[in-house]
Amino acid sequence: MVYKPEHIVDLDTGAIIDADILLGDRGDTIGLSERIVEAQIRLNDISENPTEEKPIETATSDTGYYNVQELVAIQSCGITPVIPDKEFNRNMSKLSDEEALAVELTHSTVKSKEGKALLKRRGMYVERSFAHVLDAGGCRRTTLRGTEKNSKRYLIATACFNLSLLMRTLFGVGTSKQFLANLKFDFYLFFGPLFSSQKKFFAHCSSFERLIKSKIIFLIILAVEKIICLNISFSTGS
């Protein structure tokens, strides 16, 4: 069985609002407007003041999500779709007045300056989230069976991606390994002049004093590295 993941990403922050695992033979446009509404409901659920929560204004995607009926449904919810048309010369005479209006509005939005900027940000944020979760996170292949089990696993992976965004916002780093590297770099940067002047410092000491001072410096380095490792160690216990 082949599955395909789907991300609904905030183009302002890059955070994954909703993620789902779909069957490989299912069309991308099936239930698109319903999934967008569910994402809005999820945003309202986590908000402290749902009544003051700003609604979704635009829905940006690629040509694979273009469907005239879904465009009408999305616009009826007060959301502006920014989805390029996969047909270069669409026959408007075959469409109803409501569908023709939805196609024209979507076409003008895609050609506008704001629409082009949103499509550019979509390529930056959405594709980056797939690269982190699927490639770096190892979720491109699975040994689980069933949509339910794969969805649970994938939701945990996307939650970790959002957690890394939060860590990068609060601490400037997105992973614990990068946090450890930055701490070690800052330590050696601070004590670097002391280590570089060891020869000058030990030149005026006896051999016994040199031995004592070198051991003290070694213990300081060892203690600091041990503290760093203890503070940021993580385990995946069975």
C-alpha positions in Angstrom: 0.0 0.0 0.0 1.3 3.5 -0.9 0.5 6.5 1.3 1.1 10.1 0.7 1.4 12.8 3.4 -0.3 16.2 3.3 0.7 19.3 5.2 -1.3 22.4 5.9 1.4 25.0 6.7 1.2 28.6 8.0 3.0 30.7 5.5 3.9 33.3 8.1 5.7 31.1 10.6 6.3 27.8 8.7 4.5 25.8 11.4 2.5 22.8 10.3 -1.2 23.4 11.2 -2.5 20.1 10.1 -1.0 16.9 8.7 -2.7 13.8 7.3 -1.8 10.5 5.6 -3.9 9.9 2.5 -4.1 6.8 0.3 -1.9 6.9 -2.7 -4.7 6.5 -5.2 -6.9 9.2 -3.7 -7.1 12.5 -5.6 -5.6 15.6 -3.9 -8.7 17.7 -4.6 -11.2 15.3 -2.8 -12.5 17.1 0.3 -10.0 19.9 0.0 -12.4 22.6 1.3 -13.3 20.3 4.3 -9.7 19.8 5.3 -9.1 23.6 5.2 -12.2 24.1 7.4 -10.9 21.5 9.8 -7.5 23.3 10.0 -9.4 26.5 11.0 -11.3 24.6 13.7 -8.0 23.2 15.0 -6.6 26.8 15.2 -9.7 27.9 17.2 -9.4 25.0 19.6 -5.9 25.8 20.6 -6.5 29.6 20.8 -7.2 31.2 24.2 -9.8 33.5 22.6 -11.4 31.6 19.7 -13.7 34.5 19.0 -10.7 36.8 18.4 -8.8 34.3 16.4 -8.1 35.6 12.9 -9.6 33.4 10.2 -7.7 31.8 7.3 -7.5 34.4 4.6 -5.8 32.6 1.7 -5.2 29.0 0.7 -2.2 28.5 -1.6 -1.3 25.3 -3.4 0.1 23.9 -6.6 -1.8 23.0 -9.8 -2.5 19.4 -8.5 -5.1 20.9 -6.1 -7.0 22.9 -8.7 -10.7 21.9 -8.9 -13.4 24.3 -9.9 -16.0 22.9 -7.5 -13.5 23.1 -4.6 -12.7 26.7 -5.6 -16.3 27.6 -5.2 -16.5 25.9 -1.9 -13.4 27.6 -0.6 -14.5 31.0 -1.7 -17.9 30.5 0.0 -16.0 30.1 3.3 -14.5 33.6 2.8 -11.1 32.2 1.9 -9.2 33.3 -1.2 -7.7 30.4 -3.1 -4.2 31.0 -4.7 -4.0 27.9 -6.9 -2.7 28.1 -10.5 -4.9 26.6 -13.2 -3.6 23.4 -14.8 -5.4 24.2 -18.0 -3.9 27.0 -20.0 -7.0 27.8 -22.1 -10.0 26.8 -20.0 -13.4 26.8 -21.8 -15.5 29.1 -19.7 -18.7 28.4 -21.6 -19.0 25.0 -20.0 -19.0 26.5 -16.5 -21.9 28.0 -14.6 -21.8 31.7 -13.6 -20.7 30.9 -10.1 -17.9 28.6 -11.3 -16.8 31.1 -14.0 -16.6 33.8 -11.4 -14.5 31.6 -9.0 -12.1 30.7 -11.8 -11.7 34.4 -12.8 -11.1 35.5 -9.2 -8.5 32.7 -8.7 -6.8 33.5 -11.9 -6.5 37.2 -11.1 -5.2 36.4 -7.6 -2.5 34.1 -8.9 -1.3 36.7 -11.4 -1.2 39.5 -8.7 1.9 40.5 -6.8 0.6 39.2 -3.6 -0.3 35.8 -5.2 3.1 35.4 -6.7 4.7 36.2 -3.3 2.4 33.6 -1.6 3.4 30.9 -4.2 7.0 31.7 -3.6 6.6 31.3 0.2 4.7 28.1 -0.4 7.7 26.6 -2.2 9.9 27.7 0.7 7.9 26.7 3.7 5.8 23.7 2.6 8.6 21.9 0.7 11.0 22.6 3.6 8.6 20.9 6.0 8.4 17.8 3.8 12.2 17.7 3.6 12.6 17.9 7.4 9.9 15.3 8.2 10.4 12.9 5.4 14.1 13.0 4.7 15.7 14.2 8.0 13.0 12.7 10.1 13.0 9.3 8.3 9.3 9.2 7.6 9.6 8.6 3.9 9.3 4.8 4.4 7.2 2.9 6.9 6.7 -0.7 8.0 3.3 0.0 9.7 0.1 -1.1 8.1 -3.1 0.9 8.0 -3.9 4.6 7.7 -4.6 4.9 11.5 -1.2 3.6 12.6 0.7 5.6 10.0 -1.2 8.8 10.9 -0.3 8.5 14.5 3.4 8.0 13.7 3.4 10.9 11.2 1.6 13.3 13.6 4.4 12.7 16.2 7.0 13.5 13.5 5.2 16.8 12.6 4.8 17.7 16.2 8.6 17.3 16.6 9.1 19.6 13.6 6.9 22.3 15.2 8.8 21.8 18.5 12.1 22.5 16.6 10.6 25.7 15.3 9.6 26.7 18.8 13.1 25.9 20.1 14.7 28.0 17.4 12.5 30.9 18.2 13.2 30.8 22.0 16.8 29.7 22.1 18.1 30.3 18.5 18.7 26.6 17.8 16.4 23.9 16.6 18.0 20.7 17.9 19.7 19.6 21.1 22.8 18.6 19.2 23.1 22.1 17.8 22.5 23.6 21.3 25.4 21.4 22.6 27.7 22.5 19.8 27.0 26.2 20.5 27.6 25.8 24.2 31.0 24.1 23.6 31.9 26.8 21.1 31.1 29.6 23.5 33.1 27.9 26.3 36.2 27.5 24.2 35.8 31.0 22.8 35.7 32.4 26.3 38.6 30.3 27.7 40.6 30.2 24.4 43.0 33.0 25.4 43.8 31.2 28.7 44.7 28.0 26.8 46.7 29.8 24.2 48.8 31.5 26.9 49.5 28.3 28.8 53.2 28.3 27.9 53.6 31.9 29.1 51.6 31.1 32.2 53.6 27.9 33.1 57.0 29.4 32.2 57.3 31.0 35.6 56.2 27.9 37.6 58.1 24.9 38.8 57.5 21.4 37.3 55.3 20.4 40.3 53.2 23.6 40.0 52.8 23.1 36.2 51.5 19.6 36.9 48.9 20.8 39.4 47.7 23.7 37.3 47.4 21.5 34.2 45.3 19.0 36.1 43.1 21.8 37.4 42.5 23.1 33.9 41.8 19.6 32.6 39.2 19.0 35.4 37.5 22.3 34.7 37.2 21.4 31.0 36.0 17.9 31.9 33.4 19.2 34.5 32.0 21.7 32.1 31.6 19.1 29.3 30.0 16.7 31.7 27.5 19.3 32.9 26.6 20.1 29.3 26.1 16.5 28.4 23.9 15.9 31.5 21.7 18.9 30.9 20.8 18.1 27.3 20.9 14.3 27.2 17.8 12.6 25.9 16.7 9.0 25.9 14.2 6.8 24.1 13.6 4.3 26.8 11.8 1.1 25.9 
